[in-house]
Amino acid sequence: MKQHVLTTLCLLACSSLQSLHAQQIQIAGKIVDGNGNPVSGVTVNIKGSSQGTSTNERGLFTLHASPEATLSISAVGYQTQEVQVNGRKTISITLVGGEQALDEVMVVAYGTAKKSTYTGSAATVKAKDIDDVPTTSFESALSGRVAGLTVSSPSGQAGSTPSIRIRGIGSMNASNEPLYVIDGVPANSGSGGQMADYIYTSNNVMGNLNPDDIETITVLKDAAASSLYGSRAANGVILITTKKGKTGKPAVNFKSSIGFTPTWATDNYETASPQDQVNMLYQIFHDYRTSNVNKETGVNYTDAEASVYALGQLNNRFNKHGYRFEVNDPLRMSNVHILGMTDGIENREGRYYDWDKALFRTGIYQDNNLSLSGGTEATKYFSSLGYTTDKSRIRVNDFERISGRLNLTQKIVDNLEFGANINIGHNKKKGFNDTRNTGTNYFMQSRNLLWPLYWPTNYKTGEAWTDRYGSYAYNADYYDQQWDNSSKTNKLGVISNLTWTILPELTAKTVFSYDYTDMKDYLYYSAKHFNGISDGGVVHQFNTNMLKLVSSNTVNYNKSFDKHNLNLLAGFEAEKNKTDFMRTTGRGLGSAELPYISSAGKFEANAYSWGYNLMSFLGRAEYNYDNTYFLAASYRRDGSSKLGPKNRWGDFWSVSGAYSLKSLPALRENEAISTLRLKASYGVNGTLPTDNFGWRRLVSFNNFNYKGQPGGNLISNPDPDITWETSYTTNAGLEFGFLNNRITGSVEYFNRTSKNLLQDVPTSQTTGFSTVLRNVGQINNKGLEIELAGDIIKKEDFRWSANVNAAFVNSKVQKLNDHQDIIWYDPTGSVGNDTKGSGDARAQFIYREGQSTLAFYGYEWAGVDHTNGKNVYYTNNEQSGEGIFEYNGRKATYDFNQADYTIIGNGVPKVSGGINTDFAYKNFSLGFNFVYKIGGKLYDGAFKDVADDGYYWERIRSAYAFEHMWTENNTSGTLPKLDGNDLTDPQKYSSRQLHDATFLRLKNINFGYRLPKTFLHTIGFSSARVYFNGTNLWTASKYKIADPEVGQYSTRGWETPIGKTYTFGIELGF
């Protein structure tokens, strides 16, 4: 009986299922945009159920639904639509853009927002804008993409760290870098590791982030946008969102590219020919001799005597390299004959050594990425694996990265979702000193100072030269074999989150992040290397471990009733940071074959730890009425262990609002105006001190003892009252759109005053210190940002769009301690104890109230006296008498000692920005990315060397200097004559080394072709594209000597020049 009942029930169940299935139909659909192009990744849900799918690369989807069902169609950047099935088995749907440009959903602080309702200042860069740029770090790809954001790439080294500034300079001693937030969690950034203390190369902490994993980058610029990040947001915030899975079938994407940077593909100092170099050197020695008195005759040396002396100096320096010299006549401007020595194993006459060929190579960049994504309504996933290598143009510089990522979201129940974002990375960099400092950056300095008459081997024996060539240049061909270095970084990042939808309008989210970075640095000098001779060989090993733990808990309420829309956010966040350092050194290595500490005869070790904690409460309220009136306010209270108990807590906040002028009766029916909106904000953000213990006294017990007992010494002079640097920012703007938003843009005014800036203040030396760090400075940055974008042509087969942005920034010092000037130097170089600048810093600056934050300070060079070829300086003082004369209507002198330092230029450009334009014809695409700067100066410290007037004879190699110097035959020369007597002028800071920094550069050009869908179906691919990208291929600049794109301090020195790269790639979808 039981068996009959069970059988009957089974038959009834099957019958019900068959009946249900019979009531559903299979629907096949295609979704396209307004131009008829298929759109992938569009979510298609059956309204009222959890069933759904998404479109593939061809915009196609299939699903089973009731004939009376309603389909909900949603995609980022388009309006959500509902489509009735009405029994149809095939459906074509065209997405509606509406106010697409301004209704775009973007990632903002602790959530997302529609651009059309957002009251802050923010800009978004999408993956498609940076996908094909060959770079090891995503920062470089942002150049010219966002108004007010500048990217400085001071080095062409592989794996170097670009510098980003948002709306000017906000601090004197603390960081000017923005805060980076990855998938909602603040991240470590900047340079790391300990190698910088030895060879001035370091790891880019963000270098483990694979640019191909990035979905969007949002730049938060004003207080309304960034104040929820409080004490770290004064310099702006960069939000990075990585790719996630979408509903649909599994999709596999493979992308591979290879790029080449030829040895010649760079804008660097062009060297004079060997003949011209020797002639210049002969002139210096000849001039020196004729300018001095012959003690035997009592009169100046004759031309004949000077010629003998000059030839003797040349032979003294170059005989050992296989050359000898003669002249036909003894005059200063004689042409020197370069002959070969015949007493060795080779005759080098007419042959010169190509150092560029020996030290450089064709750089090869390779990037390979594989990803798998897909999902259902319950589970979505994205996983990727990347491998990148960059063998730069410099033979001693390589970069390698391996990265992996898994983004997973899982619905546990209908109202509870779990997410996990796991990132692993490993990179390895081999580099060298890349500062602007002469005397330590031996590689690039030697490259610029190694004469072609210098050979790496002795012409008599063929053995390698190990001595210096002149004062600074080394045999890089030999010494590159006598050392080794590497910097390895391993990273593990885990972000887990749990989102609970308590009510349709109320959600709670908890996030926990674990971010661990392990950096290992290795540096070895053999006993034959000039840095290892005294130690008999030395090896250093460094280990740096960085741990960041973040716990964030937020509650969000989002409710609409009638025409009122309200969003409320409240949260609590805690962050713990810890860094462990360890250094071990071994000296006196037993063998060059064993470059390890274990083989050393003497050991040293040092280790220490530090860290800081941050605790925060935050909240935000947003309200809009009828999408016409918008109000928002945010607040964050931070407590930091970097500050003393009295100032540990700080309050940061903002208020903002907007009004849609389109709602005015006069504009409501105007079809030409699609969008017109005013917005304004005011708020307070902060900057934490870089020192973790600036408020408390620290003692070091390193190698100090008293009567055999261990002891310590003070290493800090604390200020218990030290507090936050605080920025007060006003922002006002107008957003507009015309012709159904075919043309969009914005104009924004900003004014940021940074107060309580940290400054070294003189103090009584009875404390054991000469200065103490206190909050006394003030800087102001104000300006205007303009953005204009348009879809110029929108046809089925041809499209043309363009975007132009510009930022006008005025950055000035407003307040200093006791109104006293501060002279400072480019921190990427060094300086001696002499504050007049006898050290090797690349530039000298001054902080002075009312002046630019990048004010160059030095002698004002008036040019060349065309009657005698001498340097002329304006005195800039009331001094008169011997040596003072009038020049161009002003007091001037040949002797800089009679002149005073003054402000000679400003490193901040008047305007900077980008021009971006894209074309598409059928399956072809072409894009241009330009960056530009107008105004401002750059200081070229290296040209000061290669165009030396005679002070350092071995540095004079510039073709530009040879062509433009004053001579008796070229009295219109713009550079002074070579002088063997007055040997100090070029080594002083002066406006002679300042150049116009204006330039326009084609940063990237991209050409691609997407293979036809009909062909791809036959070979089993869903998509395929081939492309070419050119980087830095063309530059227009008044400054012709070298690359006008310089670092954040607008200075140039011995750093590695940026190269031109030609990249070819392919992208396949399965």
Steps between C-alpha positions, in 0.01 A plus 500: 500500500784738594668427170186600308469825694869589438466422131188714472673795669802473269277497193314807624828684564634421155173604345517832685856562385407420139204735527721776642757453226228505240396842630851644438661587170863543400581861420795601284589865503755755385589825675669790321585862581366808328744448211395141443812353655458185713550556873646223714451451873142634504302344785166346395275396788146367514316751715374350825737201495867424557539360147717693258798508267727747320597573142812359340754683284249511212229651718300174492315325781264208548275399792171325577209713617127518505337655187357768730828569682664840530874526439709749696797628296785680679850609407746749643469832319151430365149537631336191648216379275210261539393305193180294469551159340143479363560147373796597280781249454745752350548848641720790391572768757671837456651645815400854583780736593283790612727709721769237464799728538372650824298201624795267499537297819842557653682372804529758779600494867333201669257432218384602154314801363345625179701779351183699441422510875854526637595826672873443531784538249605168352612351169503142377751324273379172354694188415459560127691829537814333636474139381762511225756728667827306554579579862598311811307747716148631439592854613687568177189425293306784667699774326269754337182317602379711795496877542711607797689171523865501395718192458876546525720221369843616608672183387500271200611207714285189487297469819547863606239682708304779330386795709142626500382842614138618517438874488844620598733469798347485846789434739861597568616203707218245499388298200345656189387164366127422478343220701454180299194286574469159332156341501393717790808447719788750549823359358873550553663701222817684403851358509611231740797291598840604633710496182442873462743561785781351291438524126193726498272251329186372665191288452170641386265367766211518253706308243329173592166632376447372147352785288306240300299413814363855530138575407483871588705770671314785670687814601347691793614862495303717743402469866143392422636205304781398734423618855372156601870399489578781745858534615651347185295676232647852483692409180204329338398136475536245220243219511596187309233242423614166370308282258223275625293220357171552316200279453541281195692214351870462584709739294871454442711795392864487399708806425865511400725783387865565427662841485838625379697804610798544266826636638458822302139555604544764768533875536839530669797732475651476153875465523746687286722306262834370634676766291289783645548371854877493465500848345299637794737343749802641315342848516460476879860403565627753246292779654614409849865528399474830312307652793792441739841663531817314409716552809817474293404772251272709720228514232210273408576178324503524122275304265788270416572430870129453569469258211784283634330502840157414361634214287687372803176495703319312223779246465519458876133404508461296184837342414413202719183452295697481177488859369746783442440854374647762269403843365608683186520837676509608865185713501217448750244406235724252320366167385667218693614192307410177684760236422555146622772357723698229324675329792214274607305200382253718309503835323185698583548788258165587341321261737301598809322297761118497484402514865130523419521169317684343792268626772165505324288251311164481330256492788237226487171521686275193516159473663278190512163478675245220525163542668188291565171659600134419515228407742139456589265713701634331812870469418725732302872459450799661334848352505816609325864415460757745368866485409697813405865555421672825415861478391568869468742679270752495785687171511506499881127564542227233490152461645285188533152455647276200557150578623180314574154609608173338600184707550204297622149595611258244636141539609463296816128573519290754312594788730854398600801516268861409565790638300869414488774678307837326508809646338846346490801653337872463459731744331872524461699803399864549420596865485761760579534846646256724320526825692601836356808498717839515330767280650269216601297417192802351331311323222309784333766749601771285347287454192490877456863559598674208331683642203514285187879525541466303823525127444412229752831325427867593484613533140836344589384195695126466442438491875205682653548850641405519867601860569267796472477686173544858616324610817169313482470254213568132554553208266137394515572214261730348764330603823160373393654154530623571853170554675146370518173605654138395511183611672227242544150571620244239597148607576185336633181701522165366618184707520193322634159656540152406610197701385166455675188648343295547815222679316477599133614848604738400781829313460790426731850417380808380680843489337825352624826544311835329543785657303848352541805615304842337529793682337843343472793705372843366406811705419846363425831670418805290417844582638579648157208742498580856610229470769637168620879546495534631855290213641653226292158439353172570673147364488184653651170325553190689610156380595195724539162363604191720485167390647177696473177379664176687436157436647211705365133480598231713337121528493328659201141621474364591156136603468288681242153629575304720266759743363733467797815287485704437813825312555663460842830332586658432839812302576794407719847417374821383665841463341827352626835542323825333592838500325799282589849579371808280503842562348800268493839581349801285433844648425822332393359237267716195463428456129328681218334169425324510838324838524315403816504626856591153624834526316592836657767556763310778681131527574265783588130483577226742590126462550213713619123536470246777495135550431195715550128456553196691383144489634212679329130577521333621183165604361338649191157636412378567145163640399350611173157626413358404163856462364513878503630608839792307649653524847773290662709503816772268627696468822792292620672495836851351495720396785866433417788359703734729299385790720524565871207459740406870482458503121429137424146556371406715203172593334464512122183591317339646193172652381394519137205570279385519140210639301379383160444811289337275242195496729440869446184561291700693242737206444277200565376478141825609340607200296848636432588505872500150644665571833591813690595474865668722759686346793710622793676354802711593800685270735796410714749217440828410665850365454676289759869551582730254326684439831326246721652644818542872437322578829720289728868472585690207350829345615731281295720233660705431190876471575493743795664411829642665809779333698421172334129523574241531221356845456285701268460839346204715405411477133195726490400840625126460557216747508216362715266756343552381144168455321335441163573707196156626405364601159195722455357459150237697309369362171242642259410375156265492206420177315335513160379281216362589158325318217389201706840514670693457177707786642577502874739681726565681822673805641618488862667752728692373803677669788694288749677656797725260690570615855710375792763372258796327657820704484844467658521788748832610656536409866760531774796274432517418871232244412755320288316595181493809281136472390165361610205407279194720564169589336565856379482516119220580257461441125221590260409328174225646287403474140257405230430167332330468163381180334328471164393176332298425192379228270580702189385238249267211588419291195454129464839444335693802619537666841721778622519617861732742676580617851707801604589594856701785650599602851618849594677482838651775713698357793648742755652510846291714737660461841838394643645491847583861602464588130847356440594361158592134468763397244460139395630268233361246260479198734576262213858637502727594789673809626811578696520694823541827312155659470629704205477180300843343470345155522362288221127576534327535169321824592455749779157624611367750750181512704411868533168644603299608197713300255457171315539167678756413230699824486850449356763699689837608359689759300313678223695437181481786250651303211828525314692820435542480124812714513704247699289186550480533880207416725308804624296504822257760628614608846154538656650729765604862546871424481707721267864554414765292331361208300145640491364625170168561332358226280154517343426796725582312822804462727706201394834329555722226361573383855210315662653577840382859449142381439232381741281196481142575398193310386582409141203291392193294586475124450118493508349512149228753426283234342525125445270231370422254226341464158343163420324405179373168363387392155317181405422383147324166478743262674792744508584733788753780540568698816733784601596601853688832528634664813617858526636768730503872432725732698727435792870428500716191524850497647748287306778411742658238275532741209691719742759222489507390136505867392757602761704812418821327601473434874476123450683441173390135469130589503496717188325280247189686388443549128254779581763682704760464225260643242379792715811608691660840445823498302696760312331360188153485658449816703122449497531179702244468780731301732827640640839419356704213637716645771801342663522769767157605634406151609212536746212669319323190362502326838287766670123497506389749239224563250741394228387145574129588491302413190142542387315185611221536241444186294240297312558124489323218322504277803319210337368412158293185461384327183286186516303264282222273624451186291149449354256293707407287202859387462549442872205261523672267259812472718331491840583846633252749639730797434843578364692824465848597392650837585803727496592755767772763476619682812680837508543498123479875439570813706486870423694720741699821517749306711694297242795380706341195662163360606269781624291258709664523842425397858282661763760766589537609136870411496717286278823326586668165443183291517422244231323666205153385400497293181277467197322163498335314210257233618309232308225296660218253457188440709287185470164415655364144531 
